[in-house]
Amino acid sequence: MKNDPEQAADRHARAAVMVIFAIILGFAMIVAFITTIEGVDTRHVSNGAQPGTIGLAKPHPPLDKALGEPVRK
């Protein structure tokens, strides 16, 4: 049987689309790999306080004053 020229063109177009997709996917993978290498901090997170910190802030009691009234100490 003879091959239909339209079927051959469809196969070539499908192959071209797959090649273009593979190139784009490869480029995206290379870019993603390069961007993860540069400047990424890979230290682990812990619950301990960092050196030089003073701990968690404590909430202050609410201020009982009206508008325009000076703050009582």
N, C-alpha and C positions, 0 to 999 in steps of 0.2 A: 504494500500500500504506500501511496505517496503521502508525505507529510504536508499538512495544510500550512501555507505560509503564515496565516494569522496565528496558528498555534505556536509556530516557531518564534514569531515576534513576541507573543505573550511570555514564552519561556525566557527569552532574552531580557525582556523588560523586568520580569520577576527576579531574575538573577542579578540584574543591575541594581534593583532596589535593595536586595539583600546585601550586596557588596557595599553600597552606600551606608546602609544601616550598620553594618559591621565596622566600617571605618569610623562612623560617629560614635558608636558604642566604645570602641577601642580608645578613641581620643578622650571621651568622658572618663573612662577608667584611669587613664594616665593622668589627667588633670586632677581627679579625686585623690589619687595616690600621692601626687606631688604636693597638693595642698595639705594633706594630713601629715606630711613629714616636717614641713617648715613651721616653726613657732607654736607647736602644740604642746601644752603642758600635760605630761602623762603621769603626774603624781596622783596618789590615791587619796581619796577624801576620808577624813576621820572626824570623830566627834570631839576630839581634844582641841583645846584652845591653842592658837598659834603663839609662838614665843613673842613676848612684848605686849600682849593684850591684857586687859584688866578684867575680862569676864563679860557677862551679860548685863545689859542695862536693867535697872530696877525701875518700875513705874512710880511716878510721883503721885501724891494724893491730889485730888481735884481742888482747884482754886474756888473758894466760896466768896465770890464778890459780884457785885452788880456792875453794870456798865458805868464807867466814870469813877467808881470807888477805888481808892488806892489799895494795893495788895497788902494784906496783913502778914506780919512775920511771926 
